[in-house]
Amino acid sequence: MKRVSNRRDFMKGTVRVAAGFTAGLAAAGRTASGSGQQPNARGVTAVIPMPIQVVIDDVGWWSGHDGSKQQEPYRTGIPRDHVPADYEAIARLGRLLGIRPQAAMILCEWDRNNILRKLPTSTWMGANWDNSKWVGPWLEEAADIIRSNSEHFEMTMHGVGHEYWTDGKFTRAEWADSNGTMRPVDQVEAHLDNFEALLNQNKLGPLPVSFVPTAFLHGFGPTGGHTMSLAEILGRRGIVYINTPFESMQNRAAVSHGVFGFDAGVITIDRGQDLMDWSDIGKTPAGQLQGPTCGLHWPNLLHTDPERNAETVDGWVRFLQPFNSAMGTLLAANSESFRTQLVHHVCTRLTLMDDGIRFDFAKVDILPRPPVQHELILKLRSPRALNFTSDTINVTPEPPTETEGSHQYTLRLSRIPGRKEAQLSFAARS
């Protein structure tokens, strides 16, 4: 990947190429799960819908200033500082949609004790780091919003300072260089230690289980002569999931399942194309998602007047709600259900018969790390009202909706441990 110095150009370049790349992969996933098959003789169609997860990057800055020309971080690039209400915006999105958005956090401006002086590669001030400007009551206000909205706000690791500084100058990015080659292992470990220490300072909970690489610079598998990958290092600390655009990922050809692959047991999922530029603020979302991630940067959810953040959030709610009612998609409740559903969407084989559906889970069960969660979701449409029964999988139907003259069902299916196949029967209600 060629070297780029401007974040806006870098993001646009990544998104532009990733758009077609990811669209093709998403389509392949839909075909693999059987969602494109024709109705049976009785007009019934069925699909394991593609899950959509909301991932919001660059949460955690208090300054919004783009300081890249002064060798400071790009931050969020907006014309105001951040306030606790900006954290409430994320929680509001989650509450209104019934989901748990992922907030990919940058934590250097949460440093209450200037511990980052001992990690000069993590900030623009190096050994002279002084964060006193950003230590105040707003830290506890924001932390309380995060803690009290845990069902609608998922902490995700992004980075300490987002970039990597040597001799007072930064290079992109914190975890990998501009080619996606991992930074020295001792530095990776030190940055992880300090991210966790900043969480502890602010009582924000344990190290998250999910990770978004800063600047989307990442390598799949070992890179640059390293004997282990970043994913392996992260996995040793309990991280099980990485979300990043595959177009900018080194060794992307090694990915095994199109929109996802496993690197040292850590599932890595293609983020694809974001709908907005990284610093767009107060805009109404529009366009088409090209894959299973609805990627945002924090400003995309906010307003220049924080008292009007709800207006921007509500625009995203209106944009995202239809993905729940559509036949081929659903909004993932959280990152674990997202990963589980995506694996089934791609790997589980459906056979639609006149009076039922057969499920083959063999390709799910042979994955390097099969889902811990046993539940998957099926959507089914029929011209007649149906009843559902099964002796081989547990079925919990949600109330049906009337769609285009048909009955549309969302069925929560819970696998019975040990069964690699299952059959669901349906019949017209008498």
Helices and strands as residue ranges (DSSP letters): H 7-32, E 45-47, E 50-59, G 68-70, H 84-97, E 102-106, G 108-110, G 115-118, G 120-122, G 126-128, G 132-134, H 137-148, G 150-152, E 154-159, E 164-166, E 169-171, H 185-201, E 210-211, G 214-216, E 218-219, H 230-235, E 241-244, G 246-248, E 249-250, G 252-254, E 260-263, E 266-270, E 293-297, G 298-301, G 306-308, H 309-325, E 329-331, H 335-347, E 349-352, E 356-360, H 362-365, E 375-382, E 386-389, E 393-397, E 401-403, E 406-415, E 421-428
